[in-house]
């Protein structure tokens, strides 16, 4: 087994952060979730369009994945999600907060006067001179409206080699997606990089012109021109299972389902994988064995489940020390000591031998390779991250 590649900054996080003015927050300790003072110097005289542009620019500079703005009475609290962790950044004064919320909703084509119902929209990067597009979500809270701006770059898709995986993980995934049938299931908590991994697989598969690839997503986050991408639409009755049944008539060789969360979808995925299709999906479970257990609960045909399932990946993302300060905290990492993330991945490859044992002895023999705890320990030994961070992600 190869050691993880440590010289690479993980590809997880926001892609395409632009080179803006230096992101300067004065030397306060942001470790944990403490409130901090910062050098954001907006005040009530600033125009909302200018503040929004600067705000998004700062978020990109810091490689934040999301910007959270929450009204708390008259003022608004600003937090960034950095490498998966919420980081307080600033408090915006009352008048400016209101105008900023209005500006965001205006650009996202939402009803600006409406703050008592949730709304969803989108802002194109060109409207802000930003590197990323923004997905906007508003929600009323007891202290006022909450707005989350998610940064994403639709064209920017990382390859399997960019994700910071160790060589053995890349090998096992590559080997599996070359197959013409069978199922790959990814698991891990929200924000553990499952979708990013699937896109990396699709990017690789998309270059093989001879394969017809169809996805059903919720929603489509990145566009890959070579493949056919669709979205579920539960309001119109277009669920994963219903969409899949229709799309199978479009003759796919690879079918990607955003998530398996009910019996109907689970059974359909198994049947599809058994009838000459490669199926890739995700499922909520804390472990490889948990995935097997859930699939066996949702599908009556144990034999079919064990025959179709070829590979299960269970993933977490751990923050790694900032390359500039090695964990001490510096302006580069907004004094968190961390910058970038690295996947911890364990996997269960179900070959003939394993399949037979699972049949005879049950899921108890589903021991993953390269267990998460072991990978975490190794990263600590190599001083890439610390024990506190590893136990944080392993308890998710
Ligand atoms: Zn640093």
Boltz pocket constraint, residues with backbone or C-beta under 6 A from the ligand:
constraints:
  - pocket:
      binder: B
      contacts: [[A, 322], [A, 323], [A, 324], [A, 325], [A, 326], [A, 327], [A, 328], [A, 329], [A, 330], [A, 331], [A, 332], [A, 333], [A, 334], [A, 335], [A, 337], [A, 338]]
      max_distance: 6.0
